[in-house]
């Protein structure tokens, strides 16, 4: 898939799941294919917490990349 198409699909999936891609900086630290796999497994409106949990369950973001976990630890509400 071309980069532009991948980006469009990512945006659509983030919005479908209920993650605001404009304010969710953790997506910058995730490979597009990992994000798409996680997003594809979630129901509509699952939200950012479910997205982060899915990434962690798949072993993504557990190494030297602390962005998803740092963002989740700072946020205790359901917003991105």
C-alpha positions in Angstrom: 0.0 0.0 0.0 1.4 3.4 -0.9 2.3 5.8 2.0 -0.5 8.2 1.2 -3.1 5.4 1.1 -1.7 3.9 4.4 -2.0 7.3 6.1 -5.6 7.7 4.9 -6.5 4.3 6.1 -4.8 4.9 9.5 -6.7 8.2 9.9 -10.0 6.5 9.1 -9.3 3.6 11.5 -8.2 5.9 14.3 -11.4 7.9 14.0 -13.6 4.7 13.7 -12.1 3.4 16.9 -12.4 6.7 18.7 -8.8 7.9 18.8 -8.2 11.5 17.8 -5.1 11.3 15.6 -4.6 15.0 15.9 -3.9 14.8 19.6 -2.7 11.2 20.0 1.1 11.6 19.7 1.8 7.9 20.6 0.8 7.0 17.1 4.1 8.6 15.9 6.1 5.9 17.7 4.1 3.0 16.2 4.8 1.5 12.8 1.8 1.9 10.5 1.4 -1.9 10.0 1.3 -2.4 13.8 -1.2 0.4 14.3 -3.4 -1.0 11.5 -3.3 -4.5 13.0 -4.2 -3.2 16.4 -6.9 -0.9 15.1 -8.4 -3.6 12.9 -9.0 -5.8 15.9 -11.0 -3.2 17.8 -14.7 -2.4 17.7 -16.0 1.0 16.7 -15.6 3.5 19.5 -13.2 1.4 21.6 -11.1 4.4 22.5 -7.4 5.2 23.1 -7.1 3.0 26.1 -8.2 -0.1 24.1 -5.8 0.8 21.3 -2.9 1.1 23.8 -3.8 -2.1 25.5 -3.9 -3.9 22.2 -0.5 -2.6 21.3 0.9 -3.8 24.6 -0.8 -7.2 24.3 1.0 -7.6 21.0 4.3 -6.6 22.5 4.4 -3.2 20.8 5.8 -0.3 22.8 7.3 -2.5 25.5 11.0 -2.0 24.5 12.9 1.3 24.5 9.8 3.0 23.0 8.0 4.4 26.0 5.7 6.9 24.2 2.4 4.9 24.4 3.0 3.9 28.0 4.0 7.4 29.1 0.9 8.9 27.5 -1.4 6.3 29.0 0.1 6.8 32.5 -0.4 10.6 32.4 -4.0 10.3 31.2 -6.6 8.7 33.4 -9.6 9.8 31.5 -11.0 8.4 28.2 -9.6 11.2 26.1 -6.6 10.8 23.8 
